[in-house]
Structures are given as structure tokens and as C-alpha cells.
Amino acid sequence: MQNKLSIKNKKLKTSILIKKNYISKFIKNIAKKNEKVFCIIDSKIKINLNFKKQKNIKIISIKCGEKIKTFDGYKNLAEKLIKNNVNRKSVIIAIGGGTLGDLAGFVASTVLRGLDFFLIPTTLLSQVDSSIGGKNGINTIYGKNLLGTFYQPKEVLIDISVLNSLPKKEIKSGYAEIIKHALIKDYSFFCWLEKNANKLLNLNKSILEKAIYKSIMIKLFYVKKDEKEFLLNNNSRAMLNFGHTIGHAIESHYNYKKFNHGEAISIGMITEAKISNYLGLLSSNELERIIIHFKKCRLKIYDNILKDKILIKKITKDKKNFQNNINFSLIDKIGSSIFYKKLDKNKVYKILQNI
């Protein structure tokens, strides 16, 4: 297994390092090469930061959660950087989960029209998903991630050792994204997960490393083909949004309080798998197999809001939609996905009433 991967395009290259107990060394190496380093860190993270006394490193601690991904959260962080004399030779390092990475990436892409940016994701979900591919953003009252940019970090450090302190709920949240990658692209990976899910959820190191690596490779496959989600076909980066059309709508409806991201996406994946079955794309046998695996792993599969017309209003704000139609990333079998275009909202509501 490689411990260094990369994303390349015409303008830049992002390196992805997979290491253990490497955070302090990683940050020190960046500090040696740069004039000023802003470390933006989730205040809940308990790791040994033995670089604190270096003069060119400024630590900004933030209380995290979806509540920081707002106009106010953006303004507060940007103004802290400006107050502390950020300049174009400064770099940002974000140390935390997906919400912090989303906010810090958006700030990095806009303050002084763009600063070099490094990511150290500290949750399983952010390691296998949100840290890879350059998406960032904040939420609005109308939906999730409706303001943001595509802005690749210079480097991403996946340090598996930080996962040891995560609660089981957060591990399951990340596992939802791992399953998603298997469902859209790799049947053999899904079979492997069926056999190894329990070990993975209990943080078996060799199993965890393999699952993280496989997930990153699948995400890179789509990011390299379609970095900015322009294609809207079966090779589109939008395929990575399987479960997210419904999942994001659920998160937004409950103001990000009832479910964490992985829980909402779990419900979204089962619902969108049922939609796939209803449309004749996915067989009933494969749908049942997916549901059995989710139940075995004790992942969320349903919420009453799915039958409520209010959810349709949230779904219509999804970024994949075009010309007043709802587009879905669906699956036609385990390990194979399809971009399904132009379902009108009344049809979607009818389907949700019948599945």
C-alpha cells in the first residue's frame, strides 16, 4: 500500500500522505519553509502539539460543528487572520474534522485572494471524504454548502493514530462514507467490508488502513476525471454524492442537530437505493443485501421526515439540479453508479411516498 498519493491538474498538485504519529513533524516541516503559519485547530482535539513555542506559528483554536459553517463563522476566522497580520506568504493548516476543513478551506481560498493551505483531518469521515478533492464551503438558511469554492490544499496528512480517541458514533459516521465509495464503484470492496466491518468499527489498524486507502483511491478516481463537477454523467464527480441529495436535505431540515453527517448520509443512501430499485435500476435482492449490512453495522436507515413534503423544498436546492429538475446519483448494482437526470419534484415526492 502506498503512503503517498496525489491529485494533479494543470495548475497544481496536492499530495496525500498516510502516516502514523506524524502531525508535529508535518507542521514543523511546513514552518521551516514558510514565513508565517496559522494553525487553525478544533478546540476539542487532544493531541501533543510540541511546536507551540515556534515564533512563526500562530494557533487559532475554534469550537467546531456545523454551526461554524456560516457567514459569521467565515467572518470571524478571516478577521482573526487579518488582525494577526496575515500576508500572501502566510500559510494555513487546518487540524480538525470536515466542518473545520470546509470553513478553513473557504477562508484560505478567499483571504488575500488565496493562501497556501494544508489539511490534517482528524475524523474518519474527513480522512476518507471531505479532505480529498478541494471542495470547501459554508451553509446558508436554504441548504448545505451552497457557498464555497474548489480550492486544492497543497498537502493532506492522514494520520491514522488520531482516530483512537474518537467516539464510536464518529467512527460509524466515517464508515458511512466508506460504504458509499464501495457501493458506487467497487463490488469486491463492498464484499470485503461485509466481512471486515466489525474489525474496522473497532479500529483494527490493518483493516482501517486498507479501508481508508481504498476509499481515497475511489474518490481520487472521480476527482481526477472531473475536479469541478462539470460532467454530470456516469464519470462525474457528482457520483460521489450518492446518498447526499436526501442526506443533505435531512441535515438542513433539522438544522444539523438531530443527525451527524454520516447518519444523515446513511439514511440518504438507503433511501436513494430504494429510489434506484423503484426506478428499475437496482434489483430487490441487492437492495436487501445493502439494508442488511447497514442494519448489521447499526447505521441509520430511516426518518419520518422522508414522507413530508417539506423535504422536497430542501431537495430542490441541491447543487446537482438543473432547469428545475432534480438530479440523483443512483446505483444500478452494488459497485456501479449512474447519474439519473431530470426527475421533477412531484415525481420524487410520489416515489418517497411509495418506498
C-alpha positions as CSV (number, residue, x, y, z in Angstrom):
1,M,0.0,0.0,0.0
2,Q,1.4,3.4,-1.0
3,N,1.7,6.0,1.8
4,K,1.8,8.9,-0.7
5,L,-0.9,9.7,-3.3
6,S,-1.5,12.8,-5.4
7,I,-4.0,14.8,-7.3
8,K,-2.6,16.6,-10.3
9,N,-4.1,19.1,-12.7
10,K,-2.8,21.9,-15.0
11,K,-2.4,24.4,-12.1
12,L,-1.4,22.5,-9.1
13,K,-0.6,19.2,-7.3
14,T,-1.9,18.0,-4.0
15,S,0.0,15.3,-2.1
16,I,-1.8,13.0,0.3
17,L,0.3,11.4,3.0
18,I,-0.9,8.4,5.0
19,K,1.2,8.2,8.2
20,K,1.1,7.5,12.0
21,N,2.1,9.9,14.8
22,Y,3.3,12.4,12.3
23,I,1.4,15.6,13.0
24,S,4.1,17.6,14.9
25,K,6.8,16.7,12.4
26,F,4.5,17.6,9.5
27,I,3.8,21.1,10.9
28,K,7.4,21.7,11.8
29,N,8.4,20.9,8.3
30,I,5.9,23.4,6.9
31,A,7.0,26.1,9.4
32,K,10.7,25.7,8.3
33,K,9.7,26.6,4.7
34,N,7.2,29.4,5.3
35,E,7.3,32.9,6.9
36,K,4.1,32.6,8.9
37,V,1.9,29.6,9.7
38,F,-1.6,29.8,11.0
39,C,-2.7,26.5,12.7
40,I,-6.5,26.5,12.9
41,I,-7.4,23.7,15.3
42,D,-10.6,22.2,16.7
43,S,-10.6,23.1,20.4
44,K,-11.8,19.6,21.3
45,I,-8.7,17.9,19.8
46,K,-6.3,16.4,22.3
47,I,-3.0,15.9,20.6
48,N,0.5,16.7,21.7
49,L,1.4,20.0,19.9
50,N,5.1,20.3,20.8
51,F,5.6,23.0,18.2
52,K,3.6,25.7,20.1
53,K,6.6,27.8,21.0
54,Q,7.8,28.3,17.5
55,K,7.7,32.0,16.8
56,N,6.3,31.8,13.2
57,I,3.4,29.5,14.3
58,K,0.1,31.2,15.4
59,I,-2.5,28.8,16.8
60,I,-6.2,29.7,16.5
61,S,-8.5,27.4,18.4
62,I,-12.1,27.1,17.3
63,K,-15.2,25.4,18.8
64,C,-16.3,23.3,15.9
65,G,-19.6,21.8,14.5
66,E,-21.9,22.7,11.6
67,K,-22.6,26.0,13.4
68,I,-19.3,27.4,12.4
69,K,-20.0,27.0,8.7
70,T,-21.9,30.3,8.4
71,F,-21.3,33.9,7.3
72,D,-20.4,34.7,10.9
73,G,-18.0,31.8,11.2
74,Y,-16.3,32.8,8.0
75,K,-16.1,36.5,9.0
76,N,-14.7,35.7,12.5
77,L,-12.0,33.4,11.2
78,A,-11.0,35.7,8.3
79,E,-10.8,38.7,10.6
80,K,-8.6,36.8,13.1
81,L,-6.2,36.2,10.3
82,I,-6.2,39.8,9.2
83,K,-5.8,41.0,12.8
84,N,-2.7,38.8,13.2
85,N,-1.1,40.3,10.1
86,V,-1.7,37.6,7.6
87,N,0.1,38.2,4.3
88,R,0.5,36.4,1.0
89,K,3.4,34.4,2.2
90,S,1.4,33.0,5.1
91,V,0.0,29.5,5.1
92,I,-3.0,27.9,6.8
93,I,-3.0,24.5,8.4
94,A,-6.5,23.2,9.4
95,I,-6.4,20.5,12.1
96,G,-9.9,19.0,12.7
97,G,-12.9,17.3,11.1
98,G,-14.8,18.1,8.0
99,T,-16.6,21.2,9.2
100,L,-13.3,22.9,10.2
101,G,-11.7,21.8,6.9
102,D,-14.7,23.2,4.9
103,L,-14.5,26.6,6.7
104,A,-10.7,26.9,6.7
105,G,-10.5,25.9,3.0
106,F,-13.1,28.6,2.1
107,V,-11.2,31.2,4.1
108,A,-7.9,30.1,2.6
109,S,-9.3,30.5,-0.9
110,T,-10.6,34.0,-0.4
111,V,-8.4,35.9,2.1
112,L,-5.9,38.0,0.2
113,R,-7.4,36.1,-2.9
114,G,-5.8,32.8,-1.9
115,L,-3.3,31.4,0.6
116,D,-1.5,28.1,0.6
117,F,-3.5,25.6,2.6
118,F,-2.7,22.3,4.3
119,L,-5.2,19.8,5.8
120,I,-4.8,17.4,8.8
121,P,-8.2,15.7,9.0
122,T,-8.8,14.2,12.4
123,T,-12.1,12.2,11.9
124,L,-12.6,9.1,9.9
125,L,-15.2,10.9,7.8
126,S,-12.9,13.7,6.9
127,Q,-10.0,11.4,6.2
128,V,-11.9,9.3,3.6
129,D,-14.1,12.0,2.2
130,S,-14.1,15.8,2.8
131,S,-10.3,16.3,2.9
132,I,-9.9,14.8,-0.5
133,G,-10.7,16.8,-3.7
134,G,-10.6,20.5,-2.8
135,K,-14.3,21.2,-2.0
136,N,-15.0,23.7,0.8
137,G,-17.8,26.0,1.8
138,I,-20.4,27.3,4.3
139,N,-24.1,26.8,4.7
140,T,-27.0,29.1,4.2
141,I,-30.5,29.0,5.5
142,Y,-31.5,27.4,2.2
143,G,-29.1,24.4,2.4
144,K,-25.7,22.9,2.9
145,N,-22.5,24.1,1.2
146,L,-24.3,26.5,-1.1
147,L,-21.4,29.0,-0.8
148,G,-17.9,27.7,-1.5
149,T,-15.0,27.1,-3.9
150,F,-12.9,24.4,-5.4
151,Y,-9.5,25.0,-3.8
152,Q,-7.0,22.2,-3.5
153,P,-4.8,22.0,-0.4
154,K,-1.1,21.8,-1.1
155,E,-0.9,18.7,1.1
156,V,-3.2,16.5,3.2
157,L,-1.9,14.4,6.1
158,I,-4.0,11.3,7.0
159,D,-2.7,10.4,10.5
160,I,-4.5,7.2,11.5
161,S,-3.3,7.5,15.1
162,V,-5.7,10.4,15.8
163,L,-8.7,8.1,15.3
164,N,-8.1,6.2,18.6
165,S,-9.8,8.8,20.7
166,L,-12.9,9.2,18.5
167,P,-16.3,8.1,19.9
168,K,-18.0,5.1,18.2
169,K,-20.6,7.4,16.8
170,E,-18.0,9.3,14.8
171,I,-16.4,6.1,13.6
172,K,-19.7,4.9,12.2
173,S,-20.2,8.3,10.6
174,G,-17.0,7.9,8.7
175,Y,-17.8,4.3,7.9
176,A,-21.0,5.5,6.1
177,E,-18.8,7.3,3.5
178,I,-16.5,4.3,3.2
179,I,-19.6,2.1,2.3
180,K,-20.7,4.8,-0.2
181,H,-17.4,4.5,-2.1
182,A,-17.8,0.7,-2.3
183,L,-21.5,1.0,-3.4
184,I,-20.8,3.4,-6.3
185,K,-17.6,1.9,-7.6
186,D,-16.2,-1.4,-6.2
187,Y,-18.2,-4.6,-5.6
188,S,-15.2,-6.5,-4.3
189,F,-14.6,-3.7,-1.7
190,F,-18.2,-4.0,-0.6
191,C,-17.8,-7.8,-0.2
192,W,-14.6,-7.1,1.9
193,L,-16.5,-4.6,4.1
194,E,-19.2,-7.2,4.7
195,K,-16.6,-9.5,6.2
196,N,-14.5,-6.9,8.0
197,A,-16.9,-4.2,9.1
198,N,-16.8,-5.2,12.8
199,K,-13.0,-5.1,12.9
200,L,-13.0,-1.7,11.1
201,L,-15.5,-0.2,13.5
202,N,-13.3,-1.5,16.4
203,L,-10.3,0.3,14.9
204,N,-8.3,-2.7,13.8
205,K,-5.2,-0.9,12.4
206,S,-4.5,-3.0,9.3
207,I,-8.2,-3.2,8.3
208,L,-8.6,0.5,8.9
209,E,-5.6,1.4,6.8
210,K,-6.8,-0.7,3.9
211,A,-10.3,0.8,4.1
212,I,-9.0,4.4,4.2
213,Y,-6.6,3.8,1.3
214,K,-9.3,2.1,-0.9
215,S,-11.8,4.9,-0.1
216,I,-9.3,7.6,-1.0
217,M,-8.4,5.8,-4.3
218,I,-12.1,5.6,-5.3
219,K,-12.6,9.3,-4.5
220,L,-9.4,10.2,-6.5
221,F,-10.7,8.3,-9.5
222,Y,-13.7,10.7,-9.8
223,V,-11.8,13.9,-8.7
224,K,-9.1,13.4,-11.3
225,K,-11.7,12.9,-14.1
226,D,-14.0,15.8,-13.0
227,E,-12.4,18.1,-10.4
228,K,-15.1,20.8,-10.5
229,E,-18.2,18.5,-11.1
230,F,-18.9,19.8,-14.6
231,L,-19.6,16.5,-16.4
232,L,-22.9,15.4,-14.9
233,N,-22.6,11.9,-16.3
234,N,-21.6,8.5,-15.1
235,N,-18.0,9.6,-14.8
236,S,-18.9,12.8,-13.0
237,R,-17.6,13.7,-9.6
238,A,-21.3,14.0,-8.8
239,M,-21.4,10.2,-8.4
240,L,-19.7,10.7,-5.0
241,N,-23.0,12.4,-3.9
242,F,-24.8,9.1,-3.7
243,G,-27.0,9.4,-0.6
244,H,-26.2,13.1,-0.3
245,T,-29.2,14.6,-2.1
246,I,-31.5,13.2,0.5
247,G,-28.9,13.3,3.3
248,H,-28.1,17.0,2.9
249,A,-31.8,17.8,2.8
250,I,-32.3,15.9,6.1
251,E,-29.4,17.7,7.7
252,S,-30.6,21.1,6.6
253,H,-34.2,20.4,7.7
254,Y,-33.1,19.6,11.3
255,N,-30.6,22.5,11.3
256,Y,-27.7,20.0,11.7
257,K,-28.9,19.0,15.2
258,K,-30.7,15.6,15.0
259,F,-28.1,13.7,12.9
260,N,-24.4,14.0,12.3
261,H,-23.3,13.9,8.6
262,G,-22.7,10.2,8.4
263,E,-26.1,9.4,10.0
264,A,-27.9,11.6,7.5
265,I,-26.0,10.2,4.6
266,S,-26.8,6.6,5.8
267,I,-30.5,7.4,5.7
268,G,-29.9,9.1,2.3
269,M,-28.1,6.1,0.8
270,I,-30.8,3.6,1.8
271,T,-33.5,6.0,0.5
272,E,-31.6,6.6,-2.8
273,A,-31.0,2.8,-3.1
274,K,-34.8,2.4,-2.7
275,I,-35.3,5.0,-5.4
276,S,-32.9,3.1,-7.6
277,N,-35.0,0.0,-7.0
278,Y,-38.3,1.8,-7.6
279,L,-37.0,3.1,-11.0
280,G,-35.9,-0.4,-12.0
281,L,-32.2,0.2,-11.8
282,L,-31.3,-1.8,-8.7
283,S,-32.5,-5.4,-8.0
284,S,-34.6,-6.1,-4.9
285,N,-32.0,-8.7,-3.9
286,E,-29.2,-6.2,-3.9
287,L,-31.3,-3.6,-2.1
288,E,-32.0,-6.1,0.6
289,R,-28.3,-7.0,0.9
290,I,-27.4,-3.3,1.3
291,I,-30.1,-2.9,4.0
292,I,-28.9,-6.0,5.9
293,H,-25.3,-4.6,6.0
294,F,-26.5,-1.2,7.3
295,K,-28.6,-2.9,10.0
296,K,-25.7,-5.2,11.0
297,C,-23.5,-2.1,11.5
298,R,-26.3,-0.3,13.3
299,L,-26.3,2.6,10.8
300,K,-29.4,4.8,10.5
301,I,-31.7,3.8,7.7
302,Y,-35.0,5.9,8.1
303,D,-36.5,9.0,9.4
304,N,-40.2,10.2,9.4
305,I,-39.3,13.4,7.5
306,L,-38.8,11.3,4.3
307,K,-42.6,11.3,3.9
308,D,-43.0,15.0,4.5
309,K,-43.4,17.4,1.5
310,I,-41.2,19.9,3.3
311,L,-38.2,17.7,2.4
312,I,-38.8,18.3,-1.3
313,K,-38.2,22.0,-0.8
314,K,-34.8,21.2,0.6
315,I,-34.0,18.7,-2.1
316,T,-34.7,21.3,-4.9
317,K,-31.8,23.4,-3.6
318,D,-29.3,20.6,-4.2
319,K,-26.3,21.8,-6.3
320,K,-26.6,19.0,-8.9
321,N,-30.0,20.2,-10.0
322,F,-30.5,21.9,-13.4
323,Q,-33.5,23.6,-15.1
324,N,-35.9,22.9,-12.1
325,N,-35.4,19.2,-12.3
326,I,-33.9,17.0,-9.5
327,N,-30.8,15.0,-10.5
328,F,-29.7,12.0,-8.5
329,S,-26.5,9.9,-8.2
330,L,-28.0,6.4,-8.0
331,I,-26.8,2.8,-8.2
332,D,-27.8,0.2,-10.7
333,K,-26.0,-2.6,-8.9
334,I,-23.6,-2.9,-5.9
335,G,-20.3,-1.3,-7.2
336,S,-21.8,0.6,-10.1
337,S,-23.4,4.0,-10.2
338,I,-25.5,6.0,-12.7
339,F,-26.3,9.7,-13.0
340,Y,-30.1,9.9,-13.2
341,K,-31.3,13.2,-14.7
342,K,-34.4,15.2,-14.6
343,L,-36.9,13.9,-12.1
344,D,-39.4,16.6,-11.4
345,K,-40.2,17.3,-7.7
346,N,-43.7,15.8,-7.9
347,K,-42.3,12.5,-9.1
348,V,-39.7,12.5,-6.4
349,Y,-42.4,13.2,-3.8
350,K,-44.6,10.3,-5.2
351,I,-41.6,7.9,-5.1
352,L,-40.8,8.8,-1.5
353,Q,-44.5,8.0,-0.5
354,N,-44.2,4.6,-2.1
355,I,-40.9,3.2,-0.9
